[in-house]
Amino acid sequence: MTRAERTEDAALETLFVPFRTGALEWSAPAAFLHARFGPDLADIGVSALTCEQSFKPDADALLRAGFDVATDIGAEPRRFALVLVLPPRQREQARALLARAARLAGPDGVVVAASANASGARTHEADLARLCGTLESLSKHKCRVFWTVRKTQQGFDDALIAEWLALDAPRPILEGRFVSRPGVFAWDRIDPASELLISQLSATRSGTAADLGAGFGYLSAALLEKCPGIAALDLYEADARALDLAKRNLSPYAARVAIDYRWYDVASGLPKRYDVIVTNPPFHTAGGSDDPGLGRRFITTAAAALNPGGRLFLVANRHLPYENVLNAAFGSVRIAIQKHGFKIIEATRSLAGVRR
């Protein structure tokens, strides 16, 4: 396969190198944690693989390909002959995921993991070695793939597995004001960009509202605190892990406001219209590089979902080039403040509708 022919998901491609070279043979039943779809999965029978993915766009891609997908396949006692895993960048979340892979491997089960060098491949490999003992590994496409065989408990550190499983557990943060967990955006702090957005929001905002990319719910909670005229609020979040936290964090407001929680890919468009939309949109790819296209899709989705005269309140890094798409989609656009490297933008949908 030439460089031009490679999939953009180098870690996923590298994960399957041991199977293509004959170093490993496929075994069933198999599980795939933090799963993503790619060309190598197309040749695998859909009945031979159970996928776990909590990120809505990736889960939808797997479902379209016919695979069985769950947000948490570890919720019931299951054992697999083969467990594949793509560890995330965040250290505690990655360790917990590797521990779950080891726990899910049955007698003589094989655990195979891969990650990009720039995303901590050496660290992930060392962590799996701590859990499971001796590994085999190889490098390809600026990534590493590493694997081990569970020989009826030999070499597997069950005490460390149990310790690392707990690393991903939801926990109180900010003196108990919220509950969060590793791997969620700004998981253990108030994101300063979101805090700046709330500081520029008028307390007179009212009607129906939506939070696009709601995370663990800070922006939504702050909106409801500052704007008592909000009668209904929908939270849209692509990460099911974050959305579960938001449900817990916003439960104190459920008695006075109609709140709905949607595991959702915002780029696909919204099913309802709103008077107010707030968002701190993502702008990084899975590899960590800037992708302003993500934020632009949030903006066009918001414009189409606002009632005439409705307002979008958006925070972004100052350097991100959103102005052209904002000016094309809204009747008026203003920068409310630029501070600490961020800009807060207030955009109003024209009474005649979205500008074309």
C-alpha positions as CSV (number, residue, x, y, z in Angstrom):
1,M,0.0,0.0,0.0
2,T,1.4,3.4,-1.0
3,R,1.4,6.5,1.1
4,A,-1.3,8.0,-1.2
5,E,-3.5,5.0,-0.7
6,R,-3.4,4.9,3.1
7,T,-6.3,5.7,5.2
8,E,-6.0,8.9,7.3
9,D,-6.4,6.9,10.4
10,A,-2.9,5.6,10.7
11,A,-3.3,4.1,14.2
12,L,-6.3,2.1,13.0
13,E,-4.4,0.9,9.9
14,T,-1.4,0.0,12.1
15,L,-3.6,-2.0,14.5
16,F,-4.2,-4.6,11.8
17,V,-0.6,-4.9,10.6
18,P,0.0,-8.1,12.7
19,F,-3.0,-9.8,11.1
20,R,-1.9,-8.8,7.6
21,T,1.6,-10.1,8.1
22,G,0.6,-13.3,9.8
23,A,2.0,-12.5,13.2
24,L,-1.5,-12.9,14.6
25,E,-4.5,-14.8,13.5
26,W,-8.1,-13.5,13.9
27,S,-10.0,-15.1,16.7
28,A,-13.7,-14.9,17.7
29,P,-15.5,-13.7,19.6
30,A,-13.7,-10.4,19.3
31,A,-14.2,-7.0,20.9
32,F,-13.0,-3.6,19.7
33,L,-12.7,-0.8,22.4
34,H,-12.7,2.8,21.3
35,A,-13.5,1.4,17.8
36,R,-13.3,3.3,14.6
37,F,-14.3,2.1,11.1
38,G,-11.7,1.8,8.3
39,P,-10.9,-0.4,5.3
40,D,-9.5,-3.2,7.4
41,L,-12.8,-3.8,9.1
42,A,-14.6,-4.1,5.8
43,D,-13.3,-7.7,5.4
44,I,-14.3,-8.8,8.9
45,G,-17.7,-10.4,9.2
46,V,-20.0,-8.2,11.2
47,S,-21.0,-11.1,13.5
48,A,-17.4,-11.6,14.5
49,L,-16.8,-8.3,16.2
50,T,-18.5,-6.3,19.0
51,C,-17.6,-2.7,18.9
52,E,-17.5,-0.1,21.8
53,Q,-17.7,3.5,20.8
54,S,-19.2,6.4,22.8
55,F,-18.4,9.1,20.1
56,K,-21.5,9.5,18.0
57,P,-19.9,10.1,14.5
58,D,-17.6,7.1,14.9
59,A,-20.4,4.9,16.3
60,D,-22.7,5.8,13.4
61,A,-20.0,4.9,10.9
62,L,-19.7,1.5,12.5
63,L,-23.4,1.0,12.5
64,R,-23.7,1.9,8.9
65,A,-21.2,-0.8,8.1
66,G,-23.4,-3.3,10.0
67,F,-21.4,-3.8,13.2
68,D,-22.8,-4.3,16.6
69,V,-22.0,-1.1,18.6
70,A,-22.5,-0.3,22.3
71,T,-21.3,2.7,24.3
72,D,-20.1,0.3,27.0
73,I,-19.7,-3.5,26.4
74,G,-18.1,-3.9,29.8
75,A,-21.4,-3.4,31.6
76,E,-22.0,-7.1,31.6
77,P,-19.6,-10.0,32.4
78,R,-18.3,-11.0,28.9
79,R,-15.0,-12.6,27.8
80,F,-13.4,-12.4,24.3
81,A,-10.8,-14.4,22.5
82,L,-9.5,-11.2,21.0
83,V,-9.7,-7.6,22.3
84,L,-8.6,-4.7,20.1
85,V,-8.1,-1.2,21.5
86,L,-7.2,2.2,20.3
87,P,-6.1,4.0,23.4
88,P,-6.9,7.7,23.6
89,R,-4.4,10.5,24.4
90,Q,-5.6,11.2,27.9
91,R,-3.5,9.1,30.3
92,E,-6.0,8.1,32.9
93,Q,-8.7,7.3,30.3
94,A,-6.1,5.3,28.3
95,R,-5.0,3.3,31.3
96,A,-8.6,2.5,32.2
97,L,-9.3,1.3,28.7
98,L,-6.2,-0.9,28.6
99,A,-7.2,-2.4,31.9
100,R,-10.7,-3.1,30.6
101,A,-9.2,-4.8,27.5
102,A,-7.1,-7.0,29.8
103,R,-10.2,-7.8,31.9
104,L,-12.3,-8.7,28.9
105,A,-9.7,-11.1,27.5
106,G,-10.7,-14.7,28.2
107,P,-8.3,-17.6,28.9
108,D,-5.6,-17.4,26.2
109,G,-7.2,-14.2,25.0
110,V,-5.1,-11.8,22.9
111,V,-5.0,-8.1,23.6
112,V,-3.9,-5.9,20.7
113,A,-3.5,-2.1,20.9
114,A,-2.1,0.6,18.6
115,S,-1.6,4.4,18.8
116,A,0.3,7.1,17.0
117,N,3.8,8.0,18.3
118,A,2.6,11.6,18.7
119,S,-0.3,10.5,20.8
120,G,1.7,8.5,23.4
121,A,2.4,5.2,21.7
122,R,5.5,4.4,23.8
123,T,3.6,5.3,27.0
124,H,0.6,3.1,26.1
125,E,2.9,0.2,25.2
126,A,4.7,0.5,28.6
127,D,1.4,0.7,30.4
128,L,0.1,-2.5,28.7
129,A,3.3,-4.2,29.6
130,R,2.8,-3.3,33.3
131,L,-0.7,-4.8,33.1
132,C,0.0,-7.9,31.1
133,G,3.7,-8.7,31.2
134,T,5.7,-9.6,28.0
135,L,4.6,-7.9,24.8
136,E,5.4,-8.1,21.1
137,S,5.4,-4.9,19.0
138,L,6.2,-3.3,15.7
139,S,6.2,0.2,14.2
140,K,4.5,1.4,11.1
141,H,3.1,4.7,9.7
142,K,4.6,6.6,12.7
143,C,2.5,4.4,15.0
144,R,3.1,1.4,17.2
145,V,1.1,-1.8,17.6
146,F,1.7,-4.1,20.5
147,W,0.0,-7.2,21.8
148,T,0.1,-9.9,24.4
149,V,-1.6,-13.3,25.1
150,R,-3.4,-14.0,28.4
151,K,-2.2,-17.4,29.5
152,T,-4.7,-18.3,32.2
153,Q,-3.7,-15.4,34.5
154,Q,0.0,-15.8,34.0
155,G,1.7,-12.4,33.7
156,F,-1.5,-10.4,34.1
157,D,-1.5,-8.1,37.2
158,D,-5.1,-8.3,38.4
159,A,-4.5,-5.9,41.3
160,L,-3.2,-3.2,38.9
161,I,-6.0,-3.9,36.5
162,A,-8.5,-3.2,39.2
163,E,-6.7,-0.1,40.2
164,W,-6.6,1.3,36.7
165,L,-10.2,0.4,36.0
166,A,-11.1,2.9,38.7
167,L,-9.2,5.8,37.0
168,D,-12.1,6.4,34.6
169,A,-14.8,6.6,37.3
170,P,-16.9,9.7,37.5
171,R,-15.8,11.9,40.4
172,P,-16.7,15.2,42.1
173,I,-14.7,18.2,40.9
174,L,-14.6,21.9,41.8
175,E,-15.5,21.2,45.4
176,G,-18.4,19.0,44.4
177,R,-20.1,21.5,42.2
178,F,-19.9,19.1,39.2
179,V,-19.1,15.4,38.5
180,S,-16.7,14.6,35.7
181,R,-14.2,12.0,34.5
182,P,-10.9,11.9,32.5
183,G,-11.1,12.1,28.8
184,V,-14.0,14.6,28.7
185,F,-13.1,18.1,27.5
186,A,-11.6,20.2,30.3
187,W,-12.7,17.4,32.6
188,D,-11.3,18.7,35.9
189,R,-11.7,22.5,35.6
190,I,-13.9,25.3,34.3
191,D,-12.8,25.9,30.7
192,P,-11.8,29.6,30.6
193,A,-13.3,30.1,27.1
194,S,-16.7,28.9,28.3
195,E,-16.5,31.1,31.4
196,L,-15.7,34.1,29.2
197,L,-18.7,33.4,27.1
198,I,-21.1,33.3,30.1
199,S,-19.7,36.6,31.3
200,Q,-20.8,38.3,28.0
201,L,-24.3,36.7,28.0
202,S,-27.2,39.0,29.0
203,A,-29.4,37.8,31.9
204,T,-32.5,38.8,29.8
205,R,-32.1,35.9,27.4
206,S,-35.2,33.8,27.3
207,G,-37.2,31.2,25.4
208,T,-35.9,27.9,24.1
209,A,-32.2,27.3,24.2
210,A,-29.6,24.7,23.0
211,D,-26.0,24.0,24.0
212,L,-24.0,22.5,21.1
213,G,-21.2,20.3,22.3
214,A,-22.3,20.5,25.9
215,G,-19.6,18.4,27.5
216,F,-20.2,17.7,31.2
217,G,-22.7,20.5,31.3
218,Y,-20.9,23.6,32.7
219,L,-22.1,26.0,30.0
220,S,-25.7,24.8,30.3
221,A,-25.7,25.0,34.0
222,A,-24.2,28.5,33.9
223,L,-26.7,29.6,31.3
224,L,-29.6,28.4,33.5
225,E,-28.1,30.2,36.5
226,K,-27.7,33.5,34.7
227,C,-30.8,33.5,32.5
228,P,-33.9,32.5,34.5
229,G,-36.1,33.3,31.4
230,I,-34.8,30.1,29.7
231,A,-37.9,27.8,29.7
232,A,-36.4,24.8,27.9
233,L,-32.9,23.6,27.2
234,D,-31.6,20.9,24.9
235,L,-28.0,19.6,25.3
236,Y,-26.3,18.2,22.2
237,E,-23.2,16.2,22.8
238,A,-21.4,13.6,20.6
239,D,-19.6,11.9,23.5
240,A,-22.0,9.7,25.5
241,R,-19.6,9.6,28.4
242,A,-19.9,13.4,28.7
243,L,-23.6,13.4,28.2
244,D,-24.1,11.0,31.1
245,L,-22.2,13.4,33.3
246,A,-24.3,16.4,32.1
247,K,-27.5,14.6,33.1
248,R,-26.1,14.3,36.7
249,N,-24.8,17.9,36.8
250,L,-28.1,19.5,35.5
251,S,-30.5,17.4,37.6
252,P,-30.9,20.3,40.2
253,Y,-32.5,22.4,37.4
254,A,-35.0,19.7,36.2
255,A,-37.8,20.9,38.4
256,R,-38.0,24.4,36.8
257,V,-36.8,23.9,33.2
258,A,-37.6,21.3,30.6
259,I,-34.2,19.7,29.8
260,D,-33.5,17.2,27.1
261,Y,-30.2,15.3,26.5
262,R,-29.3,14.2,23.0
263,W,-26.4,12.0,22.0
264,Y,-25.9,13.6,18.7
265,D,-23.6,14.6,15.8
266,V,-24.3,18.4,15.5
267,A,-22.9,18.4,12.0
268,S,-25.9,16.4,10.8
269,G,-28.3,19.3,11.6
270,L,-30.7,19.9,14.5
271,P,-34.3,18.6,14.6
272,K,-35.7,21.7,16.3
273,R,-35.5,25.5,16.3
274,Y,-34.4,27.7,19.2
275,D,-34.3,31.3,20.4
276,V,-30.8,31.0,21.9
277,I,-27.9,28.8,21.1
278,V,-24.6,28.7,23.0
279,T,-21.5,26.8,21.9
280,N,-17.8,26.3,22.5
281,P,-17.3,24.2,19.4
282,P,-14.4,21.7,18.9
283,F,-11.7,22.6,16.5
284,H,-9.2,19.7,16.8
285,T,-9.0,16.5,14.8
286,A,-8.5,13.1,16.5
287,G,-4.8,13.7,15.9
288,G,-4.7,17.0,17.7
289,S,-4.3,19.3,14.7
290,D,-6.5,22.4,14.1
291,D,-9.5,21.9,11.9
292,P,-11.6,25.1,11.7
293,G,-14.1,23.1,9.5
294,L,-15.5,21.5,12.7
295,G,-16.4,25.0,14.1
296,R,-17.8,26.1,10.8
297,R,-20.1,23.2,10.7
298,F,-21.4,24.1,14.2
299,I,-22.0,27.6,13.0
300,T,-24.0,26.6,9.9
301,T,-26.0,24.1,11.9
302,A,-26.8,26.8,14.5
303,A,-27.9,29.3,11.9
304,A,-30.3,26.8,10.3
305,A,-31.8,25.9,13.8
306,L,-32.4,29.5,15.1
307,N,-35.8,31.1,14.9
308,P,-35.8,34.5,13.1
309,G,-34.2,37.0,15.4
310,G,-32.6,34.2,17.4
311,R,-29.1,34.6,18.8
312,L,-26.0,32.5,18.6
313,F,-23.3,33.0,21.3
314,L,-20.0,31.4,20.3
315,V,-16.6,31.3,21.9
316,A,-13.5,30.5,19.8
317,N,-9.8,30.9,19.8
318,R,-9.0,34.3,18.4
319,H,-7.0,33.0,15.4
320,L,-9.8,30.7,14.1
321,P,-11.2,32.1,10.8
322,Y,-15.0,31.9,11.4
323,E,-16.0,35.4,10.3
324,N,-16.8,34.6,6.6
325,V,-19.2,31.8,7.4
326,L,-20.8,33.8,10.2
327,N,-21.3,36.8,7.9
328,A,-22.8,34.6,5.3
329,A,-25.2,32.8,7.6
330,F,-26.4,35.6,9.9
331,G,-28.1,39.0,9.6
332,S,-25.7,40.6,12.0
333,V,-22.5,39.6,13.7
334,R,-20.4,41.3,16.4
335,I,-17.4,40.4,18.5
336,A,-18.5,41.1,22.0
337,I,-15.0,40.8,23.5
338,Q,-11.5,39.5,22.8
339,K,-9.6,38.5,25.8
340,H,-7.0,35.9,26.9
341,G,-6.7,34.6,23.3
342,F,-10.4,34.1,22.9
343,K,-13.2,35.9,21.1
344,I,-16.9,35.9,22.0
345,I,-19.2,36.3,19.0
346,E,-22.8,37.2,19.1
347,A,-24.7,36.5,15.8
348,T,-28.3,37.2,15.2
349,R,-30.4,35.4,12.6
350,S,-32.2,37.9,10.3
351,L,-36.0,38.2,10.6
352,A,-36.2,37.1,7.0
353,G,-34.2,33.9,7.7
354,V,-30.7,32.7,7.0
355,R,-28.8,34.8,4.5
356,R,-27.6,32.9,1.4
